[in-house]
Amino acid sequence: MFYQQIPFARVFPVPVTIFRMLCPAAKILFENYAKTAMENFEATDKLSGLVGQHGQFEEAKKYAEGTREKCSAARMALEKHRMEHSCREGIANGS
């Protein structure tokens, strides 16, 4: 199956202005998550171009796994903050 590659920044530009953030801490956590998601996307994209190049592929794979872990940790930190402080309430509807 073939997929058209669309640059992540065109789909999900950073900084994201989908909704306004009322909580400064949530905004910082969200920006960190967006940054790490972009790093993960770029690392995975690079990895896909190195298939068959064993040495370079292994190095890129380790780096991509690290960026995935950082992205997951950043997302979990944002979700934890939102759960603890109810930051999600009122954000999506702009109130």
C-alpha positions in Angstrom: 0.0 0.0 0.0 1.4 3.4 -0.9 0.8 6.6 1.0 1.3 10.1 -0.1 3.8 11.8 2.2 2.6 15.1 3.4 5.0 17.2 5.5 3.9 17.1 9.2 4.1 20.9 9.4 1.4 21.3 6.7 -0.9 19.0 8.5 -0.2 20.1 12.0 1.8 23.4 12.0 3.8 24.4 15.0 2.9 26.5 16.9 -0.7 25.1 16.7 -3.5 27.6 16.9 -6.5 25.2 16.8 -7.8 26.5 20.1 -6.7 28.9 22.7 -5.1 27.6 25.8 -6.2 29.1 29.1 -3.6 27.4 31.3 0.0 28.6 30.8 1.4 25.2 32.1 -0.8 23.3 29.7 0.3 25.5 26.8 4.0 24.8 27.6 3.3 21.1 27.9 1.4 21.1 24.6 4.2 23.0 22.8 6.7 20.4 24.1 4.4 17.6 22.9 4.1 19.2 19.5 7.9 19.6 19.3 8.6 16.0 20.2 5.9 14.8 17.8 7.6 16.7 15.0 11.0 15.2 16.0 9.5 11.7 16.0 7.9 12.3 12.6 11.1 13.5 11.1 13.1 10.6 12.6 10.6 8.0 11.4 10.6 9.6 7.9 14.4 9.5 7.8 14.3 5.8 9.0 12.0 4.8 6.2 14.6 6.0 3.7 17.3 3.9 5.2 15.8 0.5 4.8 18.4 -1.9 3.5 21.4 0.2 4.8 22.1 -1.9 7.9 24.5 0.3 9.9 22.8 3.6 9.2 19.4 2.0 9.7 20.2 0.6 13.1 21.5 4.0 14.3 18.4 5.8 12.9 16.1 3.1 14.4 17.6 3.7 17.9 17.2 7.5 17.5 13.6 7.1 16.2 12.8 4.8 19.2 14.1 7.5 21.5 12.1 10.2 19.9 9.0 8.0 20.1 9.6 7.5 23.9 10.1 11.3 24.4 6.9 12.0 22.4 5.0 9.5 24.5 6.3 11.0 27.7 5.4 14.5 26.6 1.9 13.4 25.7 1.5 11.6 29.0 2.7 14.7 30.9 0.1 16.9 29.1 -2.7 14.4 29.7 -1.7 14.1 33.4 -1.7 17.8 33.8 -5.1 18.1 32.1 -6.5 15.4 34.3 -5.2 16.9 37.5 -6.1 20.5 36.8 -9.2 20.1 34.5 -7.4 22.2 31.9 -9.4 20.6 29.1 -12.6 22.1 30.2 -13.4 25.3 28.3 -10.5 25.0 25.9 -12.1 23.4 22.8 -15.1 25.6 22.8 -13.0 28.8 23.4 -14.8 29.8 26.5 
